Amino acid sequence: MKVLFVITSIPYAKDYNTVLNLIRKLRERGHEVSVFFSGNGVYYLIRPEAREIGDLGAKVLFCSHSAHQRGVPTDVDWAESSSTYGLSQIIGEFDRVLVFN
């Protein structure tokens, strides 16, 4: 199964541990997981331990426009720059989409 997490909430909310645990369990069961950060979700890029999302084998993308608006540095090696248009192009490829706002 292919699962996409769309995260627009800040990484310091209670969602952080929930998201991390869900990704961990899905990956342990062999599911393909992708994560898309948009809006305030781009703040995950500055939380050092958020790198673990990519280390767990999830593909990580972020909205570069959201990052630019918030002054969030985008020079991370564990996430790929994208856009909400890019999200609209890939969303149909997933069996499940979970949104954290």
CNS distance restraints for C-alpha pairs under 8 A (distance, minus, plus):
assign (resid   1 and name CA) (resid  31 and name CA) 5.24 0.50 0.50
assign (resid   1 and name CA) (resid  32 and name CA) 6.28 0.50 0.50
assign (resid   1 and name CA) (resid  94 and name CA) 7.78 0.50 0.50
assign (resid   1 and name CA) (resid  95 and name CA) 6.14 0.50 0.50
assign (resid   1 and name CA) (resid  96 and name CA) 7.87 0.50 0.50
assign (resid   2 and name CA) (resid  31 and name CA) 6.09 0.50 0.50
assign (resid   2 and name CA) (resid  32 and name CA) 4.77 0.50 0.50
assign (resid   2 and name CA) (resid  33 and name CA) 5.97 0.50 0.50
assign (resid   2 and name CA) (resid  34 and name CA) 7.92 0.50 0.50
assign (resid   2 and name CA) (resid  93 and name CA) 7.66 0.50 0.50
assign (resid   2 and name CA) (resid  94 and name CA) 4.98 0.50 0.50
assign (resid   2 and name CA) (resid  95 and name CA) 5.25 0.50 0.50
assign (resid   2 and name CA) (resid  96 and name CA) 6.60 0.50 0.50
assign (resid   3 and name CA) (resid  31 and name CA) 7.31 0.50 0.50
assign (resid   3 and name CA) (resid  32 and name CA) 6.21 0.50 0.50
assign (resid   3 and name CA) (resid  33 and name CA) 4.91 0.50 0.50
assign (resid   3 and name CA) (resid  34 and name CA) 6.35 0.50 0.50
assign (resid   3 and name CA) (resid  94 and name CA) 5.68 0.50 0.50
assign (resid   3 and name CA) (resid  95 and name CA) 6.02 0.50 0.50
assign (resid   3 and name CA) (resid  96 and name CA) 4.87 0.50 0.50
assign (resid   3 and name CA) (resid  97 and name CA) 5.87 0.50 0.50
assign (resid   3 and name CA) (resid  98 and name CA) 7.65 0.50 0.50
assign (resid   4 and name CA) (resid  33 and name CA) 5.89 0.50 0.50
assign (resid   4 and name CA) (resid  34 and name CA) 4.83 0.50 0.50
assign (resid   4 and name CA) (resid  35 and name CA) 5.66 0.50 0.50
assign (resid   4 and name CA) (resid  36 and name CA) 7.42 0.50 0.50
assign (resid   4 and name CA) (resid  91 and name CA) 7.72 0.50 0.50
assign (resid   4 and name CA) (resid  94 and name CA) 6.38 0.50 0.50
assign (resid   4 and name CA) (resid  96 and name CA) 6.29 0.50 0.50
assign (resid   4 and name CA) (resid  97 and name CA) 4.73 0.50 0.50
assign (resid   4 and name CA) (resid  98 and name CA) 6.21 0.50 0.50
assign (resid   5 and name CA) (resid  33 and name CA) 7.73 0.50 0.50
assign (resid   5 and name CA) (resid  34 and name CA) 6.29 0.50 0.50
assign (resid   5 and name CA) (resid  35 and name CA) 4.65 0.50 0.50
assign (resid   5 and name CA) (resid  36 and name CA) 6.13 0.50 0.50
assign (resid   5 and name CA) (resid  97 and name CA) 5.88 0.50 0.50
assign (resid   5 and name CA) (resid  98 and name CA) 4.83 0.50 0.50
assign (resid   5 and name CA) (resid  99 and name CA) 5.81 0.50 0.50
assign (resid   5 and name CA) (resid 100 and name CA) 7.47 0.50 0.50
assign (resid   6 and name CA) (resid  35 and name CA) 5.98 0.50 0.50
assign (resid   6 and name CA) (resid  36 and name CA) 4.82 0.50 0.50
assign (resid   6 and name CA) (resid  37 and name CA) 6.08 0.50 0.50
assign (resid   6 and name CA) (resid  38 and name CA) 7.37 0.50 0.50
assign (resid   6 and name CA) (resid  97 and name CA) 7.25 0.50 0.50
assign (resid   6 and name CA) (resid  98 and name CA) 6.17 0.50 0.50
assign (resid   6 and name CA) (resid  99 and name CA) 4.70 0.50 0.50
assign (resid   6 and name CA) (resid 100 and name CA) 6.28 0.50 0.50
assign (resid   7 and name CA) (resid  35 and name CA) 7.38 0.50 0.50
assign (resid   7 and name CA) (resid  36 and name CA) 6.14 0.50 0.50
assign (resid   7 and name CA) (resid  37 and name CA) 4.96 0.50 0.50
assign (resid   7 and name CA) (resid  38 and name CA) 6.23 0.50 0.50
assign (resid   7 and name CA) (resid  41 and name CA) 5.29 0.50 0.50
assign (resid   7 and name CA) (resid  99 and name CA) 5.86 0.50 0.50
assign (resid   7 and name CA) (resid 100 and name CA) 4.82 0.50 0.50
assign (resid   7 and name CA) (resid 101 and name CA) 6.22 0.50 0.50
assign (resid   8 and name CA) (resid  37 and name CA) 6.09 0.50 0.50
assign (resid   8 and name CA) (resid  38 and name CA) 5.07 0.50 0.50
assign (resid   8 and name CA) (resid  39 and name CA) 5.08 0.50 0.50
assign (resid   8 and name CA) (resid  40 and name CA) 5.22 0.50 0.50
assign (resid   8 and name CA) (resid  41 and name CA) 4.10 0.50 0.50
assign (resid   8 and name CA) (resid  42 and name CA) 7.48 0.50 0.50
assign (resid   8 and name CA) (resid  99 and name CA) 7.76 0.50 0.50
assign (resid   8 and name CA) (resid 100 and name CA) 6.12 0.50 0.50
assign (resid   8 and name CA) (resid 101 and name CA) 4.93 0.50 0.50
assign (resid   9 and name CA) (resid  13 and name CA) 7.13 0.50 0.50
assign (resid   9 and name CA) (resid  15 and name CA) 7.66 0.50 0.50
assign (resid   9 and name CA) (resid  39 and name CA) 7.46 0.50 0.50
assign (resid   9 and name CA) (resid  40 and name CA) 5.41 0.50 0.50
assign (resid   9 and name CA) (resid  41 and name CA) 4.88 0.50 0.50
assign (resid   9 and name CA) (resid 100 and name CA) 6.21 0.50 0.50
assign (resid   9 and name CA) (resid 101 and name CA) 4.65 0.50 0.50
assign (resid  10 and name CA) (resid  40 and name CA) 5.22 0.50 0.50
assign (resid  10 and name CA) (resid  41 and name CA) 5.09 0.50 0.50
assign (resid  10 and name CA) (resid  42 and name CA) 7.67 0.50 0.50
assign (resid  10 and name CA) (resid  43 and name CA) 6.10 0.50 0.50
assign (resid  10 and name CA) (resid  44 and name CA) 7.02 0.50 0.50
assign (resid  11 and name CA) (resid  15 and name CA) 7.13 0.50 0.50
assign (resid  11 and name CA) (resid  16 and name CA) 5.41 0.50 0.50
assign (resid  11 and name CA) (resid  41 and name CA) 6.60 0.50 0.50
assign (resid  11 and name CA) (resid  43 and name CA) 6.39 0.50 0.50
assign (resid  11 and name CA) (resid  44 and name CA) 5.30 0.50 0.50
assign (resid  11 and name CA) (resid  47 and name CA) 7.37 0.50 0.50
assign (resid  12 and name CA) (resid  16 and name CA) 6.57 0.50 0.50
assign (resid  14 and name CA) (resid  18 and name CA) 7.13 0.50 0.50
assign (resid  15 and name CA) (resid  19 and name CA) 5.92 0.50 0.50
assign (resid  15 and name CA) (resid 100 and name CA) 7.12 0.50 0.50
assign (resid  16 and name CA) (resid  20 and name CA) 6.20 0.50 0.50
assign (resid  17 and name CA) (resid  21 and name CA) 6.01 0.50 0.50
assign (resid  18 and name CA) (resid  22 and name CA) 6.12 0.50 0.50
assign (resid  19 and name CA) (resid  23 and name CA) 6.13 0.50 0.50
assign (resid  20 and name CA) (resid  24 and name CA) 6.12 0.50 0.50
assign (resid  20 and name CA) (resid  53 and name CA) 6.73 0.50 0.50
assign (resid  21 and name CA) (resid  25 and name CA) 6.19 0.50 0.50
assign (resid  22 and name CA) (resid  26 and name CA) 6.07 0.50 0.50
assign (resid  23 and name CA) (resid  27 and name CA) 6.03 0.50 0.50
assign (resid  23 and name CA) (resid  33 and name CA) 6.95 0.50 0.50
assign (resid  23 and name CA) (resid  53 and name CA) 7.44 0.50 0.50
assign (resid  23 and name CA) (resid  56 and name CA) 7.56 0.50 0.50
assign (resid  23 and name CA) (resid  58 and name CA) 7.48 0.50 0.50
assign (resid  24 and name CA) (resid  28 and name CA) 6.14 0.50 0.50
assign (resid  24 and name CA) (resid  56 and name CA) 6.49 0.50 0.50
assign (resid  25 and name CA) (resid  29 and name CA) 6.35 0.50 0.50
assign (resid  26 and name CA) (resid  30 and name CA) 6.50 0.50 0.50
assign (resid  26 and name CA) (resid  31 and name CA) 5.38 0.50 0.50
assign (resid  26 and name CA) (resid  32 and name CA) 7.66 0.50 0.50
assign (resid  26 and name CA) (resid  33 and name CA) 7.36 0.50 0.50
assign (resid  27 and name CA) (resid  31 and name CA) 5.21 0.50 0.50
assign (resid  27 and name CA) (resid  32 and name CA) 6.71 0.50 0.50
assign (resid  27 and name CA) (resid  33 and name CA) 7.00 0.50 0.50
assign (resid  27 and name CA) (resid  56 and name CA) 7.08 0.50 0.50
assign (resid  27 and name CA) (resid  57 and name CA) 7.10 0.50 0.50
assign (resid  27 and name CA) (resid  58 and name CA) 7.77 0.50 0.50
assign (resid  32 and name CA) (resid  58 and name CA) 7.14 0.50 0.50
assign (resid  33 and name CA) (resid  57 and name CA) 7.55 0.50 0.50
assign (resid  33 and name CA) (resid  58 and name CA) 4.91 0.50 0.50
assign (resid  33 and name CA) (resid  59 and name CA) 6.46 0.50 0.50
assign (resid  34 and name CA) (resid  58 and name CA) 5.15 0.50 0.50
assign (resid  34 and name CA) (resid  59 and name CA) 4.50 0.50 0.50
assign (resid  34 and name CA) (resid  60 and name CA) 5.81 0.50 0.50
assign (resid  34 and name CA) (resid  61 and name CA) 7.69 0.50 0.50
assign (resid  35 and name CA) (resid  58 and name CA) 6.82 0.50 0.50
assign (resid  35 and name CA) (resid  59 and name CA) 6.15 0.50 0.50
assign (resid  35 and name CA) (resid  60 and name CA) 4.81 0.50 0.50
assign (resid  35 and name CA) (resid  61 and name CA) 6.09 0.50 0.50
assign (resid  36 and name CA) (resid  60 and name CA) 6.07 0.50 0.50
assign (resid  36 and name CA) (resid  61 and name CA) 4.77 0.50 0.50
assign (resid  36 and name CA) (resid  62 and name CA) 5.28 0.50 0.50
assign (resid  36 and name CA) (resid  63 and name CA) 7.57 0.50 0.50
assign (resid  36 and name CA) (resid  87 and name CA) 7.61 0.50 0.50
assign (resid  37 and name CA) (resid  41 and name CA) 4.77 0.50 0.50
assign (resid  37 and name CA) (resid  42 and name CA) 5.15 0.50 0.50
assign (resid  37 and name CA) (resid  44 and name CA) 7.61 0.50 0.50
assign (resid  37 and name CA) (resid  60 and name CA) 7.90 0.50 0.50
assign (resid  37 and name CA) (resid  61 and name CA) 6.35 0.50 0.50
assign (resid  37 and name CA) (resid  62 and name CA) 4.47 0.50 0.50
assign (resid  37 and name CA) (resid  63 and name CA) 6.25 0.50 0.50
assign (resid  38 and name CA) (resid  42 and name CA) 5.54 0.50 0.50
assign (resid  38 and name CA) (resid  62 and name CA) 5.99 0.50 0.50
assign (resid  38 and name CA) (resid  63 and name CA) 5.18 0.50 0.50
assign (resid  38 and name CA) (resid  66 and name CA) 6.03 0.50 0.50
assign (resid  38 and name CA) (resid  67 and name CA) 7.92 0.50 0.50
assign (resid  38 and name CA) (resid  84 and name CA) 7.64 0.50 0.50
assign (resid  39 and name CA) (resid  63 and name CA) 7.65 0.50 0.50
assign (resid  39 and name CA) (resid  66 and name CA) 5.24 0.50 0.50
assign (resid  39 and name CA) (resid  67 and name CA) 7.67 0.50 0.50
assign (resid  40 and name CA) (resid  66 and name CA) 7.49 0.50 0.50
assign (resid  42 and name CA) (resid  62 and name CA) 6.42 0.50 0.50
assign (resid  42 and name CA) (resid  63 and name CA) 7.23 0.50 0.50
assign (resid  42 and name CA) (resid  66 and name CA) 6.75 0.50 0.50
assign (resid  42 and name CA) (resid  67 and name CA) 5.71 0.50 0.50
assign (resid  42 and name CA) (resid  72 and name CA) 7.18 0.50 0.50
assign (resid  43 and name CA) (resid  47 and name CA) 6.93 0.50 0.50
assign (resid  43 and name CA) (resid  67 and name CA) 7.73 0.50 0.50
assign (resid  43 and name CA) (resid  72 and name CA) 6.70 0.50 0.50
assign (resid  44 and name CA) (resid  50 and name CA) 6.05 0.50 0.50
assign (resid  45 and name CA) (resid  50 and name CA) 7.01 0.50 0.50
assign (resid  45 and name CA) (resid  72 and name CA) 7.35 0.50 0.50
assign (resid  45 and name CA) (resid  73 and name CA) 7.48 0.50 0.50
assign (resid  45 and name CA) (resid  74 and name CA) 7.18 0.50 0.50
assign (resid  45 and name CA) (resid  76 and name CA) 7.14 0.50 0.50
assign (resid  45 and name CA) (resid  79 and name CA) 8.00 0.50 0.50
assign (resid  46 and name CA) (resid  50 and name CA) 7.97 0.50 0.50
assign (resid  46 and name CA) (resid  72 and name CA) 7.15 0.50 0.50
assign (resid  46 and name CA) (resid  73 and name CA) 7.40 0.50 0.50
assign (resid  47 and name CA) (resid  51 and name CA) 7.89 0.50 0.50
assign (resid  50 and name CA) (resid  54 and name CA) 7.96 0.50 0.50
assign (resid  51 and name CA) (resid  55 and name CA) 6.42 0.50 0.50
assign (resid  51 and name CA) (resid  78 and name CA) 6.36 0.50 0.50
assign (resid  52 and name CA) (resid  56 and name CA) 6.02 0.50 0.50
assign (resid  53 and name CA) (resid  57 and name CA) 7.06 0.50 0.50
assign (resid  53 and name CA) (resid  58 and name CA) 6.04 0.50 0.50
assign (resid  53 and name CA) (resid  60 and name CA) 7.54 0.50 0.50
assign (resid  54 and name CA) (resid  58 and name CA) 5.01 0.50 0.50
assign (resid  54 and name CA) (resid  59 and name CA) 6.20 0.50 0.50
assign (resid  54 and name CA) (resid  60 and name CA) 6.30 0.50 0.50
assign (resid  54 and name CA) (resid  78 and name CA) 5.84 0.50 0.50
assign (resid  54 and name CA) (resid  79 and name CA) 7.38 0.50 0.50
assign (resid  59 and name CA) (resid  79 and name CA) 7.42 0.50 0.50
assign (resid  60 and name CA) (resid  78 and name CA) 7.00 0.50 0.50
assign (resid  60 and name CA) (resid  79 and name CA) 4.75 0.50 0.50
assign (resid  60 and name CA) (resid  80 and name CA) 6.15 0.50 0.50
assign (resid  61 and name CA) (resid  79 and name CA) 5.30 0.50 0.50
assign (resid  61 and name CA) (resid  80 and name CA) 4.59 0.50 0.50
assign (resid  61 and name CA) (resid  81 and name CA) 5.80 0.50 0.50
assign (resid  61 and name CA) (resid  82 and name CA) 6.10 0.50 0.50
assign (resid  62 and name CA) (resid  67 and name CA) 7.87 0.50 0.50
assign (resid  62 and name CA) (resid  79 and name CA) 6.94 0.50 0.50
assign (resid  62 and name CA) (resid  80 and name CA) 6.32 0.50 0.50
assign (resid  62 and name CA) (resid  81 and name CA) 5.30 0.50 0.50
assign (resid  62 and name CA) (resid  82 and name CA) 5.48 0.50 0.50
assign (resid  62 and name CA) (resid  83 and name CA) 6.80 0.50 0.50
assign (resid  63 and name CA) (resid  67 and name CA) 6.45 0.50 0.50
assign (resid  63 and name CA) (resid  81 and name CA) 6.28 0.50 0.50
assign (resid  63 and name CA) (resid  82 and name CA) 5.03 0.50 0.50
assign (resid  63 and name CA) (resid  83 and name CA) 4.27 0.50 0.50
assign (resid  63 and name CA) (resid  84 and name CA) 6.16 0.50 0.50
assign (resid  64 and name CA) (resid  68 and name CA) 6.07 0.50 0.50
assign (resid  64 and name CA) (resid  74 and name CA) 7.50 0.50 0.50
assign (resid  64 and name CA) (resid  81 and name CA) 5.63 0.50 0.50
assign (resid  64 and name CA) (resid  82 and name CA) 5.86 0.50 0.50
assign (resid  64 and name CA) (resid  83 and name CA) 5.97 0.50 0.50
assign (resid  65 and name CA) (resid  69 and name CA) 6.13 0.50 0.50
assign (resid  65 and name CA) (resid  83 and name CA) 6.82 0.50 0.50
assign (resid  66 and name CA) (resid  70 and name CA) 6.34 0.50 0.50
assign (resid  67 and name CA) (resid  71 and name CA) 5.99 0.50 0.50
assign (resid  67 and name CA) (resid  72 and name CA) 4.88 0.50 0.50
assign (resid  67 and name CA) (resid  73 and name CA) 7.06 0.50 0.50
assign (resid  67 and name CA) (resid  74 and name CA) 7.04 0.50 0.50
assign (resid  68 and name CA) (resid  72 and name CA) 6.18 0.50 0.50
assign (resid  68 and name CA) (resid  73 and name CA) 7.78 0.50 0.50
assign (resid  74 and name CA) (resid  81 and name CA) 7.62 0.50 0.50
assign (resid  82 and name CA) (resid  86 and name CA) 5.87 0.50 0.50
assign (resid  82 and name CA) (resid  87 and name CA) 7.60 0.50 0.50
assign (resid  83 and name CA) (resid  87 and name CA) 6.34 0.50 0.50
assign (resid  84 and name CA) (resid  88 and name CA) 6.23 0.50 0.50
assign (resid  85 and name CA) (resid  89 and name CA) 6.42 0.50 0.50
assign (resid  86 and name CA) (resid  90 and name CA) 6.58 0.50 0.50
assign (resid  87 and name CA) (resid  91 and name CA) 5.87 0.50 0.50
assign (resid  88 and name CA) (resid  92 and name CA) 7.83 0.50 0.50
assign (resid  90 and name CA) (resid  94 and name CA) 7.72 0.50 0.50
assign (resid  91 and name CA) (resid  97 and name CA) 7.84 0.50 0.50
